[in-house]
């Protein structure tokens, strides 16, 4: 599973809006759809000025409504669409939140790993995304990728000992033979 493109986001928003449990959630989802289709915000420009697809409040309100209703699959769609719109560290945060939902509510290890990997790609400088990637690589015993991820994480870590401990748990470095 990867972060979805805009062509997939519009049908997802329409599907979610049609099943919204209340008017407020439906309005947020339709507003989010408008933002994806019209990133400059021309259609919904109002007194507060145009909204942008990366506006955190739009995604956060949709997440709140879907979480309250226990609609975890739809929640993953919103997180991924928001990550696509936001990019960078915000994308990593949204993808890690989606991974948390996939882990806790859905118990879907493959989706957790895909979202974690996407988060680290979206923001290679994001310590939380890199820590999640390192933990996943440790669990999968993927030593070569783990070392590369640790090399990126250590300079960003507030606690270098924490990163070194993760490195120790990973085991010995792979031997390179030529």
MOFEN-V538521 format. One record per residue. RES is the residue in one small letter. BURIAL is I if it has 9 or more other C-alpha atoms within 8 Angstrom, else O. D_LAST is the distance of its C-alpha to the last C-alpha in Angstrom with 1 decimal. Layout:
BEGIN
res:RES burial:BURIAL d_last:D_LAST
res:RES burial:BURIAL d_last:D_LAST
END
This chain:
BEGIN
res:x burial:O d_last:34.7
res:x burial:O d_last:34.4
res:x burial:I d_last:37.0
res:x burial:I d_last:39.7
res:x burial:O d_last:40.9
res:x burial:I d_last:44.5
res:x burial:O d_last:45.4
res:x burial:O d_last:44.9
res:x burial:I d_last:46.4
res:x burial:I d_last:49.9
res:x burial:O d_last:50.5
res:x burial:I d_last:49.2
res:x burial:I d_last:51.6
res:x burial:I d_last:54.5
res:x burial:O d_last:53.8
res:x burial:I d_last:53.6
res:x burial:I d_last:56.8
res:x burial:O d_last:58.7
res:x burial:O d_last:58.0
res:x burial:I d_last:58.6
res:x burial:O d_last:60.8
res:x burial:O d_last:62.9
res:x burial:O d_last:63.9
res:x burial:O d_last:62.0
res:x burial:I d_last:58.6
res:x burial:I d_last:59.4
res:x burial:I d_last:60.2
res:x burial:I d_last:57.0
res:x burial:I d_last:55.0
res:x burial:I d_last:57.0
res:x burial:I d_last:56.6
res:x burial:I d_last:52.9
res:x burial:I d_last:52.9
res:x burial:I d_last:55.0
res:x burial:I d_last:52.5
res:x burial:I d_last:49.6
res:x burial:O d_last:51.7
res:x burial:I d_last:53.2
res:x burial:I d_last:50.7
res:x burial:O d_last:53.2
res:x burial:I d_last:55.8
res:x burial:O d_last:58.6
res:x burial:O d_last:60.0
res:x burial:I d_last:60.3
res:x burial:I d_last:61.0
res:x burial:O d_last:63.8
res:x burial:O d_last:65.5
res:x burial:O d_last:62.3
res:x burial:O d_last:60.5
res:x burial:I d_last:57.7
res:x burial:I d_last:55.2
res:x burial:I d_last:51.5
res:x burial:I d_last:49.1
res:x burial:O d_last:47.2
res:x burial:I d_last:50.4
res:x burial:O d_last:49.5
res:x burial:O d_last:53.0
res:x burial:I d_last:52.8
res:x burial:I d_last:49.8
res:x burial:O d_last:50.9
res:x burial:I d_last:54.3
res:x burial:I d_last:52.8
res:x burial:I d_last:50.5
res:x burial:O d_last:53.4
res:x burial:I d_last:55.5
res:x burial:I d_last:52.9
res:x burial:I d_last:51.8
res:x burial:O d_last:55.5
res:x burial:O d_last:55.9
res:x burial:O d_last:52.8
res:x burial:I d_last:51.4
res:x burial:I d_last:47.7
res:x burial:O d_last:46.3
res:x burial:I d_last:48.3
res:x burial:I d_last:47.2
res:x burial:I d_last:43.6
res:x burial:I d_last:44.7
res:x burial:I d_last:46.5
res:x burial:I d_last:43.6
res:x burial:I d_last:41.2
res:x burial:I d_last:43.8
res:x burial:I d_last:44.5
res:x burial:I d_last:40.8
res:x burial:I d_last:40.6
res:x burial:I d_last:43.7
res:x burial:I d_last:42.8
res:x burial:I d_last:39.2
res:x burial:O d_last:37.4
res:x burial:I d_last:38.1
res:x burial:I d_last:41.1
res:x burial:I d_last:39.0
res:x burial:I d_last:36.6
res:x burial:I d_last:39.7
res:x burial:I d_last:41.2
res:x burial:I d_last:38.0
res:x burial:I d_last:37.6
res:x burial:I d_last:41.3
res:x burial:I d_last:40.7
res:x burial:I d_last:37.9
res:x burial:I d_last:40.3
res:x burial:I d_last:42.9
res:x burial:I d_last:40.4
res:x burial:I d_last:39.5
res:x burial:O d_last:43.0
res:x burial:O d_last:45.4
res:x burial:O d_last:43.3
res:x burial:O d_last:40.8
res:x burial:O d_last:38.3
res:x burial:O d_last:34.8
res:x burial:O d_last:33.1
res:x burial:I d_last:35.4
res:x burial:I d_last:34.8
res:x burial:I d_last:31.0
res:x burial:I d_last:31.5
res:x burial:I d_last:34.1
res:x burial:I d_last:32.0
res:x burial:I d_last:29.0
res:x burial:I d_last:31.6
res:x burial:I d_last:33.1
res:x burial:I d_last:29.9
res:x burial:O d_last:29.4
res:x burial:I d_last:33.1
res:x burial:I d_last:33.0
res:x burial:I d_last:29.6
res:x burial:O d_last:31.6
res:x burial:I d_last:33.8
res:x burial:I d_last:33.2
res:x burial:O d_last:34.8
res:x burial:I d_last:32.6
res:x burial:I d_last:29.5
res:x burial:I d_last:30.7
res:x burial:I d_last:31.5
res:x burial:I d_last:28.0
res:x burial:I d_last:26.5
res:x burial:I d_last:28.9
res:x burial:I d_last:28.0
res:x burial:I d_last:24.2
res:x burial:I d_last:25.0
res:x burial:O d_last:27.2
res:x burial:O d_last:24.7
res:x burial:O d_last:21.9
res:x burial:I d_last:19.6
res:x burial:I d_last:17.5
res:x burial:O d_last:15.3
res:x burial:O d_last:18.5
res:x burial:I d_last:20.5
res:x burial:I d_last:18.7
res:x burial:O d_last:19.3
res:x burial:I d_last:22.9
res:x burial:I d_last:23.5
res:x burial:O d_last:22.5
res:x burial:I d_last:25.1
res:x burial:I d_last:27.6
res:x burial:I d_last:27.9
res:x burial:O d_last:29.5
res:x burial:I d_last:31.9
res:x burial:I d_last:32.9
res:x burial:O d_last:36.3
res:x burial:O d_last:35.2
res:x burial:I d_last:31.9
res:x burial:O d_last:32.4
res:x burial:O d_last:32.5
res:x burial:I d_last:29.1
res:x burial:I d_last:27.7
res:x burial:O d_last:29.3
res:x burial:I d_last:27.7
res:x burial:I d_last:24.3
res:x burial:O d_last:25.3
res:x burial:O d_last:26.4
res:x burial:I d_last:23.0
res:x burial:O d_last:21.6
res:x burial:O d_last:18.5
res:x burial:O d_last:15.7
res:x burial:O d_last:12.8
res:x burial:O d_last:9.8
res:x burial:O d_last:6.6
res:x burial:O d_last:3.7
res:x burial:O d_last:0.0
END
